[in-house]
Each structure stands twice: as C-alpha cells, then as structure tokens.
Amino acid sequence: MQNNMQHKLITWYQENHRHFPWRENENPYNIWISEIMLQQTTTEAVIPYFKRFMETFDTIDKLANASLEEVYKLWEGLGYYRRAKHIHETAQIIVEKYHGEFPNTYEDILALKGIGPYTAGAICSIAYHQSTPAIDGNVLRIISRVYLLKDNIALNKTQKKITDIVKELLIGYDSSAFNQGLMDLGATICRPINPQCDICPIQSHCLAYAKNQQKVLPINIKNIKHQEIHYTTGIITYQNQILLIQNPAGLLENLYGFIQYDIESPYRFVEEFEKQFHIPLSIVAHIDDLKHVFTHRTWYMHVYHFIINVPIEHLYTLDEIEKLPLSTAHLKVLKAYLKSREF
C-alpha cells in the first residue's frame, strides 16, 4: 500500500504543502470563497483579497446582509465580477434556505449559484472529507500524463474519463490530502511547461514520463472565438467631477465605468453623447490608447478627455470614486487620466 501513487502523493503533500490563509482551517465558507477567487486568478494575487474579504465578511450572514456594491468594492481589481455577484446571491440563499450553515452534500452545494463540479468537489473533500473528485486544470494535466491519455482534455468526454479515474483513486484514502496534493503537484512540479519530473513524488507511476511524453501531454486544444472591439472612451469632466455610469446587465454588470462607444473617432463620440444626453460636449485632449484582455474578448480603448459646461447626474469627485467599484479596465483609464494631469 505504501508504494502506491495515492500514498506517495498524500505523504508528499503532508510534508510539502503550500501554506495559504484558506488552509488554516476546514471551514467550508473559507474554502468556498477562496476557490471562487482562485478561478482565473493566481494564488499570490488572491491572498490579500481573501484576507480583506474575510475580515469584512467573517460570517455568511454578514456577506448576505451587505450591499452588492460593498461586495464589488472589495472585489475591485480581481476581475470576472460575476463571481462576486454569485457569491453575494449564494450567501443570501444559504441564510434563507440553510439558516446560515453551509450545506454539506455535493448535490446541495452544486445547486448553489456560481458553484460548479470542481468547486463543489473541493468543498466536499476538503471541508467534509467526502470522497468527491475536484477536477481542475492541474488534475486534468496530471492524470493525462500519469495514464498516458492522448485524448483532448478540452473535451467533456475526456474530462468525464479523468473524473472516473480520480473517483477510483480516492476510494479508501484521505480525499482532502489527495485532492489538495494534486492541486499543489500541478502548481509546483507537474507544470504545463517543463515539468520537474526529477523531483516528482509519483514519477515511478507516470506512463508519460516512462515514454518520454511528459512535454507533449496533455493535449489541450480549445476552439474559442476571440472578439476584438475598439472603443472611443470618454473621460467627461465638469469642474472637479468626473462622469461615471453604472453598467447594465451583462459584462461588468453593476460596476462603474466611463462612457464609451464602439466608434472610430472622438468627434463621433461627441455626436453620440449629445444624441444620448442632449448636452454639448467639448474635446480637450487625447489621453492614451489602452488594451484590456478578457477571456473571450479584447478591448482597445482610445481614451479622450471631454468637458461639459452644465452639471448632470452621475458626476463624482475623486474621493467619491474611491468608494465606488470600478472595473479593472476602467481603473486603467482613470489612472491614465490622473497621470496626464501631472504634466
């Protein structure tokens, strides 16, 4: 038993695991928040956000009773703001349906908003020590290499095959240590590029290593259409105030940002603005050209400074803006504008 892959991986994890604030206890609430934050975000970037978030909302009840704007403000800079909205909604569901206690079955956890199979599996295995797989990119890569799977891991059928393999591997073992061991192994040793096979604790079980295919696998070919959009983005000021609008449903929902139009000229921007707001607009200067990459689209923002001569709704001072949740893309715009004022 002590020579099998599970035992070697668990022993390695217990001796070498990475230390994170969300690993200090097995509280399902902490694990849930950390796993949602870690989606599309590095562990190093998440740590300060996680600490601030948990200091402010140390219970699910506090999170549920907060305003969405408060949650967004603490999320500011992490991106993918729909995650924050789902966290807020899910906290309210947990308070209403489960009296503030995090549910403890895979099915109930999976039914919560914003929680998929990986996150549900991670919570069940780490918080409740249930034998549930937690299949993320690290696990797909490791199992693909260990079992010399030449199937495309971007396909659902391959992911199901790997899930079934991990289910079998978990039987009779500490699911928390095993699943987290896979996470840490993938992050530190069995990396996508140049895996460190010479120090891998399960090297002797890896068929890809035996066949010298560890730098080929996994096969991960995604067919994703990426959209590029060019905006003219307007920093519109009135005296010492800046015009910001709150985004409607969709991308960057409920976050604040600058007005921008999918047009090619600041003079067209003036026309569109006057058509929408019925207020004259004057061009002051070109500020910068900025780029912001989302998962499936890229924004190219051609930023100009405009002024209006009469006050309207949604004007904010810089002190007021500091309290508003801005999208990361438009934080770049604000910083470019403030930098231009230094000269």
matplotlib code that plots the C-alpha trace (Angstrom):
import matplotlib.pyplot as plt

x = [0.0, 2.8, 4.3, 1.1, 0.5, -2.1, 0.1, 3.2, 1.2, -0.5, 2.8, 4.4, 1.5, 1.6, 5.4, 5.5, 2.1, 1.9, 0.6, -2.4, -4.8, -7.7, -5.9, -5.7, -9.0, -11.5, -14.3, -16.5, -17.2, -13.5, -12.9, -15.8, -14.7, -11.0, -12.0, -14.2, -11.5, -8.9, -10.8, -8.9, -6.6, -3.2, -2.8, -0.4, -2.9, -5.8, -4.2, -4.6, -8.1, -9.1, -7.8, -9.6, -12.8, -12.9, -12.0, -15.0, -17.4, -16.3, -19.7, -22.1, -24.7, -22.6, -22.0, -25.7, -26.7, -24.1, -25.0, -23.8, -21.8, -19.9, -19.1, -18.0, -15.7, -13.8, -13.6, -12.3, -9.2, -9.9, -11.9, -14.7, -17.1, -20.0, -18.2, -18.8, -22.4, -22.9, -21.1, -23.5, -26.6, -25.4, -24.8, -28.4, -29.6, -27.6, -29.1, -32.6, -32.5, -29.9, -30.1, -26.6, -25.0, -23.1, -24.7, -22.8, -23.8, -22.4, -25.8, -26.9, -23.6, -23.6, -27.1, -25.8, -25.3, -21.8, -20.6, -19.6, -18.4, -14.8, -15.7, -18.4, -15.8, -13.2, -15.5, -16.9, -13.4, -11.5, -14.2, -16.2, -13.6, -16.1, -14.7, -15.5, -13.1, -12.1, -11.2, -9.4, -6.7, -4.0, -5.7, -6.6, -2.9, -1.5, -3.9, -3.4, 0.4, 0.2, -2.1, -0.7, -4.1, -3.8, -7.4, -8.0, -8.7, -10.7, -13.5, -16.2, -15.9, -12.1, -12.9, -15.5, -13.0, -10.5, -13.2, -14.0, -10.3, -9.9, -13.1, -11.4, -8.2, -10.0, -11.5, -10.0, -7.8, -7.9, -9.7, -8.7, -5.0, -5.2, -7.1, -5.0, -1.9, -2.9, -3.5, -0.1, 1.7, 0.2, 1.1, 4.7, 6.0, 3.8, 3.6, 2.2, 5.7, 8.9, 7.5, 10.1, 9.9, 13.2, 11.6, 8.1, 6.9, 4.8, 7.3, 7.5, 3.8, 3.8, 3.5, 4.1, 7.5, 8.3, 7.5, 9.2, 5.9, 5.6, 6.4, 3.8, 0.8, -1.8, -3.5, -5.5, -6.9, -9.8, -11.9, -12.6, -13.6, -11.9, -13.6, -11.7, -13.5, -12.2, -13.8, -13.6, -13.7, -14.6, -13.3, -16.0, -15.5, -17.4, -15.2, -13.6, -16.1, -16.0, -18.9, -19.3, -22.1, -23.2, -23.1, -26.3, -26.7, -24.0, -20.3, -19.1, -22.6, -23.3, -19.7, -19.0, -17.1, -16.6, -18.9, -17.5, -18.9, -17.9, -16.9, -13.6, -13.4, -13.7, -15.8, -18.3, -18.2, -19.4, -22.3, -23.3, -23.1, -25.1, -27.7, -28.0, -27.7, -28.8, -25.8, -23.0, -19.6, -16.1, -12.9, -9.9, -7.2, -6.2, -5.1, -3.9, -4.6, -5.1, -5.7, -7.6, -7.9, -10.9, -11.3, -13.1, -12.6, -10.1, -10.9, -8.9, -9.8, -8.8, -9.2, -10.1, -10.8, -14.0, -15.8, -19.4, -20.4, -23.5, -23.9, -25.7, -26.4, -23.7, -20.8, -18.4, -15.3, -12.1, -12.8, -16.3, -14.9, -12.5, -15.6, -17.2, -16.5, -14.8, -14.0, -10.3, -10.4, -11.7, -9.3, -6.6, -8.5, -8.7, -5.0, -4.1, -6.1, -4.7, -1.2, -1.8, -2.8, 0.7, 2.3]
y = [0.0, 2.4, 2.1, 3.1, 6.5, 7.7, 7.1, 8.8, 11.8, 12.2, 11.9, 14.4, 16.8, 16.5, 17.3, 19.9, 21.6, 25.3, 27.5, 29.7, 31.6, 29.5, 26.3, 27.3, 25.5, 23.4, 25.9, 25.4, 29.1, 30.0, 27.2, 28.4, 32.0, 31.0, 28.7, 31.2, 33.9, 31.5, 31.0, 32.7, 34.3, 33.4, 32.4, 35.3, 37.8, 36.2, 36.2, 40.0, 40.0, 36.9, 38.4, 41.7, 39.9, 37.6, 40.4, 42.3, 39.4, 36.9, 35.1, 34.2, 36.3, 39.4, 38.7, 38.1, 41.4, 43.5, 45.5, 44.3, 47.5, 46.7, 43.3, 44.7, 47.2, 44.5, 42.6, 45.5, 44.5, 40.8, 40.8, 38.5, 40.3, 37.9, 35.7, 38.4, 38.7, 34.9, 34.8, 37.5, 35.8, 32.4, 33.8, 35.0, 31.6, 29.9, 32.2, 31.7, 28.0, 26.6, 29.2, 30.4, 27.0, 25.9, 22.8, 19.5, 17.4, 17.5, 17.9, 20.8, 22.6, 22.1, 23.6, 26.9, 29.7, 30.1, 26.7, 24.1, 20.5, 21.4, 23.9, 21.5, 18.7, 20.8, 21.9, 18.4, 16.8, 19.5, 20.6, 17.4, 14.7, 13.2, 11.1, 13.6, 14.5, 18.1, 18.2, 21.4, 22.0, 20.7, 17.4, 17.0, 17.5, 15.2, 12.3, 12.7, 12.3, 9.5, 7.4, 8.5, 9.7, 11.0, 12.4, 16.1, 17.3, 20.2, 17.7, 16.8, 13.1, 13.2, 15.2, 12.5, 9.8, 11.5, 12.2, 8.5, 7.7, 10.0, 8.6, 5.2, 6.6, 8.3, 5.1, 4.4, 7.5, 10.9, 12.8, 16.2, 15.5, 13.7, 16.4, 19.2, 17.1, 17.0, 20.8, 21.5, 19.0, 20.6, 24.1, 23.4, 20.3, 18.8, 22.2, 22.8, 23.7, 21.9, 19.7, 18.9, 15.2, 14.6, 15.6, 14.4, 12.1, 9.9, 9.8, 6.0, 5.8, 8.2, 6.5, 9.7, 10.0, 6.4, 7.0, 10.5, 12.1, 14.4, 17.5, 16.5, 15.8, 16.8, 17.5, 20.7, 22.2, 24.7, 26.1, 29.6, 32.6, 35.8, 39.1, 42.4, 45.7, 49.2, 51.9, 55.6, 56.0, 59.4, 60.9, 63.5, 66.2, 69.0, 71.3, 68.8, 66.0, 63.0, 61.4, 57.6, 55.3, 52.0, 49.2, 47.3, 43.5, 41.6, 42.1, 44.1, 44.2, 46.9, 48.1, 51.8, 53.0, 55.7, 56.2, 54.5, 54.0, 51.4, 54.2, 55.3, 59.0, 61.4, 63.7, 60.8, 60.4, 64.0, 63.3, 60.1, 61.7, 64.7, 62.4, 60.4, 63.1, 66.3, 68.2, 69.9, 68.2, 69.7, 67.7, 68.6, 66.1, 62.5, 60.8, 57.3, 54.1, 51.2, 47.5, 45.2, 41.4, 39.4, 35.7, 35.8, 39.4, 42.2, 45.9, 48.6, 51.8, 55.1, 57.5, 61.2, 63.9, 65.8, 68.6, 69.6, 73.1, 72.1, 69.6, 66.4, 63.2, 60.7, 63.2, 62.2, 63.6, 61.6, 60.9, 59.6, 57.5, 55.8, 54.3, 53.0, 49.6, 50.3, 47.6, 46.8, 48.0, 51.5, 51.7, 51.7, 54.6, 56.6, 56.0, 57.2, 60.4, 61.1, 60.6, 63.0, 65.7, 65.5, 67.2]
z = [0.0, 0.8, -2.6, -4.5, -6.1, -3.6, -0.5, -2.1, -3.2, 0.2, 2.1, -0.2, 0.3, 4.1, 4.1, 1.3, 1.0, 0.3, 3.2, 2.4, 4.8, 3.5, 4.5, 8.2, 8.9, 7.2, 7.3, 4.1, 3.9, 3.7, 1.2, -0.9, -1.1, -1.8, -4.6, -6.3, -6.0, -7.4, -10.6, -13.3, -10.7, -9.2, -5.6, -5.0, -6.3, -4.3, -0.8, 0.1, -1.4, 0.6, 3.8, 3.3, 2.3, 5.3, 7.7, 6.5, 6.0, 8.6, 8.5, 5.7, 7.4, 7.2, 3.5, 2.8, 4.5, 2.7, -0.3, -3.7, -4.1, -0.9, -2.2, -5.6, -3.9, -2.0, -5.3, -7.2, -9.2, -9.2, -12.4, -13.5, -11.4, -12.0, -9.4, -6.8, -7.7, -7.5, -4.1, -2.8, -4.1, -2.8, 0.7, 0.7, -0.4, 2.4, 5.0, 3.8, 3.0, 5.3, 8.2, 7.5, 7.7, 4.6, 3.1, 3.4, 0.5, -3.0, -4.6, -2.4, -2.9, -6.6, -6.8, -5.4, -7.8, -9.3, -7.9, -10.5, -10.1, -9.3, -6.5, -5.1, -5.1, -3.4, -0.7, 0.0, 0.0, 2.0, 4.4, 4.9, 3.8, 1.4, -1.5, -4.2, -7.1, -7.6, -11.2, -12.4, -15.0, -12.7, -12.2, -15.9, -16.7, -14.1, -14.8, -18.5, -18.0, -15.4, -17.5, -20.9, -22.1, -25.6, -25.7, -25.8, -22.2, -23.5, -24.4, -22.0, -22.6, -21.7, -18.5, -17.6, -18.1, -15.8, -13.2, -13.1, -12.7, -9.8, -8.2, -8.1, -6.8, -3.9, -2.5, 0.9, 1.1, 2.6, -0.1, 1.3, 1.2, -2.1, -3.9, -2.5, -3.3, -6.9, -6.8, -5.4, -7.5, -10.7, -9.5, -8.5, -10.2, -12.9, -14.6, -18.1, -19.5, -18.4, -15.6, -12.9, -13.2, -11.4, -8.1, -8.7, -5.9, -8.3, -11.1, -11.0, -11.7, -14.6, -18.0, -19.9, -18.1, -18.9, -22.6, -22.6, -23.4, -20.4, -22.5, -25.1, -22.9, -22.1, -25.4, -24.7, -27.9, -27.4, -30.2, -28.8, -30.9, -29.5, -30.2, -30.6, -30.0, -30.5, -28.3, -28.0, -24.2, -22.7, -19.5, -19.2, -16.6, -15.1, -12.9, -10.4, -11.1, -13.4, -15.1, -14.4, -15.3, -13.7, -16.2, -17.0, -17.0, -18.9, -18.9, -15.9, -14.6, -11.9, -11.9, -12.6, -15.6, -18.3, -21.2, -24.4, -27.8, -30.5, -32.9, -34.5, -33.7, -30.7, -33.0, -33.5, -29.7, -29.3, -31.7, -29.9, -26.5, -27.5, -29.1, -25.8, -23.2, -25.1, -23.6, -25.6, -25.3, -26.0, -26.8, -24.7, -25.4, -26.4, -23.2, -24.1, -26.0, -23.7, -24.1, -21.7, -22.3, -21.1, -21.6, -24.9, -26.0, -26.0, -25.6, -27.3, -25.6, -27.3, -24.4, -24.7, -22.3, -22.8, -20.8, -20.2, -19.1, -17.1, -14.2, -14.8, -12.8, -12.1, -11.5, -8.8, -7.2, -6.9, -3.2, -4.1, -6.9, -4.4, -2.8, -6.0, -7.5, -10.9, -13.5, -13.9, -17.5, -16.5, -13.5, -16.2, -17.9, -14.6, -13.9, -17.4, -16.9, -13.5, -14.8, -17.7, -15.2, -13.7, -16.7]

ax = plt.figure().add_subplot(projection="3d")
ax.plot(x, y, z, "-o")
ax.set_aspect("equal")
plt.show()
